[in-house]
Amino acid sequence: MVPSFDIQGKVVVVTGGGGVICGAQAKMCAELGAKVAILDLFPEVAERVAAEIRGSGGEAQAFGCDVLEKSAIEAACAAVTARWGQVDILINGAGGNKPAATTNADRNFFDIPADAFQWVLNLNLLGTVLPSQVFGKAMAERGEGVILNISSMSAIQPLTRVPAYSTAKAAINNFTQWLAVDLALNFSKRIRVNAIAPGFFVGNQNHDLLYEKGTTNLTPRGQQIVGHTPMGRFGEFDELLGATLYLISPASNFVTGIVVPIDGGFSAFSGV
Ligand SMILES: NC(=O)c1ccc[n+]([C@@H]2O[C@H](COP(=O)([O-])OP(=O)(O)OC[C@H]3O[C@@H](n4cnc5c(N)ncnc54)[C@H](O)[C@@H]3O)[C@@H](O)[C@H]2O)c1
């Protein structure tokens, strides 16, 4: 039998949906006929993506929502449910890093402020846990649903300089497995939780780490990454969409608790 990648008519909630990766995921879902709720801390960036989707004939609504505020997530969940009846798919995309939580020539590990470390842990980990509680509960009540988290290469083997981000994304991998098991054992065999681990894609958050300011020359770190990627290049954001669709659609109905690297072979390569 041919597997089904059909998500037509599904209701998809994307946190961080105003951003590069999740904006692309939101647009793909809409193009495939899903109804998309775009949640972002910044309502204007969420609205930009929603307007683009509507402009192409899709169905989307933007919500200003901080993934660290449970009451705001509950309000968004209530609004989405009022409009479209239910939530079928949650993509937990809000996440990121903060310069103060990284090491560099001027700041070694011992000098990272606790509040910067905590900020990164909160955004990535708690920012995934809280929406999973709110939307996951609604899925548990219906007995059906899909959650997709966003991990990172740094979760599999920590990258230098980004201790808080690595710790947080490693926790996402663990939480993905934990929640997959808990929801299947205790709520429904038809709720699945998985993650993607993007490799290196040039975006707002990491541009200055990969390219010398204002040039197209790779930084030493950028060169190291490309040199350690068997495919020899950074990824294109669209290359995250195939795995996204696989994991949120019926094609992966028997798949739960996994983290799929999309990295040009980076995580498979020993370097030798
Ligand atoms: N870009 C990459 O190469 C890469 C690699 C691996 C993992 N990731 C992960 O992918 C996800 C998306 O990354 P991106 O590159 O598209 O980043 P991005 O900065 O373009 O998007 C992140 C979005 O999250 C929103 N956001 C931030 N804090 C929020 C909050 N508290 N509540 C709600 N929304 C909030 C931002 O406004 C932004 O629109 C992140 O989890 C990131 O860690 C990115």
The ligand as a MOL file (V3000), in Angstrom:
LIG
                    3D

  0  0  0     0  0            999 V3000
M  V30 BEGIN CTAB
M  V30 COUNTS 44 48 0 0 0
M  V30 BEGIN ATOM
M  V30 1 N 18.5220 27.7350 12.2830 0
M  V30 2 C 19.1700 26.6050 12.5140 0
M  V30 3 O 20.1660 26.2760 11.8600 0
M  V30 4 C 18.6880 25.6730 13.5920 0
M  V30 5 C 19.3920 24.4950 13.8150 0
M  V30 6 C 18.9530 23.6060 14.7840 0
M  V30 7 C 17.8260 23.8950 15.5210 0
M  V30 8 N 17.1530 25.0600 15.3100 0 CHG=1
M  V30 9 C 15.9520 25.2840 16.1150 0
M  V30 10 O 14.8520 25.4670 15.2530 0
M  V30 11 C 13.8870 26.2990 15.8900 0
M  V30 12 C 13.5570 27.4670 14.9960 0
M  V30 13 O 14.7640 28.1510 14.7150 0
M  V30 14 P 14.9190 29.2850 13.5970 0
M  V30 15 O 16.3000 29.1960 13.0800 0
M  V30 16 O 13.7850 29.2210 12.6530 0 CHG=-1
M  V30 17 O 14.8730 30.5730 14.5210 0
M  V30 18 P 14.0700 31.9480 14.3800 0
M  V30 19 O 14.7010 32.8810 15.3640 0
M  V30 20 O 13.9660 32.3690 12.9630 0
M  V30 21 O 12.6170 31.5360 14.9070 0
M  V30 22 C 12.2900 31.3860 16.2420 0
M  V30 23 C 10.9390 32.0550 16.4700 0
M  V30 24 O 10.5650 31.8110 17.8280 0
M  V30 25 C 9.9780 33.0030 18.3220 0
M  V30 26 N 10.0810 33.0310 19.7950 0
M  V30 27 C 11.1640 33.3250 20.5450 0
M  V30 28 N 10.8560 33.2770 21.8440 0
M  V30 29 C 9.5510 32.9350 21.9210 0
M  V30 30 C 8.6440 32.7500 22.9950 0
M  V30 31 N 9.0380 32.8850 24.2650 0
M  V30 32 N 7.3740 32.4180 22.7060 0
M  V30 33 C 6.9610 32.2820 21.4170 0
M  V30 34 N 7.7570 32.4580 20.3630 0
M  V30 35 C 9.0450 32.7810 20.6120 0
M  V30 36 C 10.7820 34.1190 17.6800 0
M  V30 37 O 10.0890 35.3480 17.7010 0
M  V30 38 C 10.9980 33.5710 16.2720 0
M  V30 39 O 9.9960 34.0120 15.3890 0
M  V30 40 C 14.5060 26.7010 17.2270 0
M  V30 41 O 14.0410 25.8270 18.2130 0
M  V30 42 C 15.9770 26.5180 16.9940 0
M  V30 43 O 16.6580 26.3010 18.1970 0
M  V30 44 C 17.5680 25.9630 14.3630 0
M  V30 END ATOM
M  V30 BEGIN BOND
M  V30 1 1 1 2
M  V30 2 2 2 3
M  V30 3 1 2 4
M  V30 4 1 4 5
M  V30 5 2 4 44
M  V30 6 2 5 6
M  V30 7 1 6 7
M  V30 8 2 7 8
M  V30 9 1 8 9
M  V30 10 1 8 44
M  V30 11 1 9 10
M  V30 12 1 9 42
M  V30 13 1 10 11
M  V30 14 1 11 12
M  V30 15 1 11 40
M  V30 16 1 12 13
M  V30 17 1 13 14
M  V30 18 2 14 15
M  V30 19 1 14 16
M  V30 20 1 14 17
M  V30 21 1 17 18
M  V30 22 2 18 19
M  V30 23 1 18 20
M  V30 24 1 18 21
M  V30 25 1 21 22
M  V30 26 1 22 23
M  V30 27 1 23 24
M  V30 28 1 23 38
M  V30 29 1 24 25
M  V30 30 1 25 26
M  V30 31 1 25 36
M  V30 32 1 26 27
M  V30 33 1 26 35
M  V30 34 2 27 28
M  V30 35 1 28 29
M  V30 36 1 29 30
M  V30 37 2 29 35
M  V30 38 1 30 31
M  V30 39 2 30 32
M  V30 40 1 32 33
M  V30 41 2 33 34
M  V30 42 1 34 35
M  V30 43 1 36 37
M  V30 44 1 36 38
M  V30 45 1 38 39
M  V30 46 1 40 41
M  V30 47 1 40 42
M  V30 48 1 42 43
M  V30 END BOND
M  V30 END CTAB
M  END
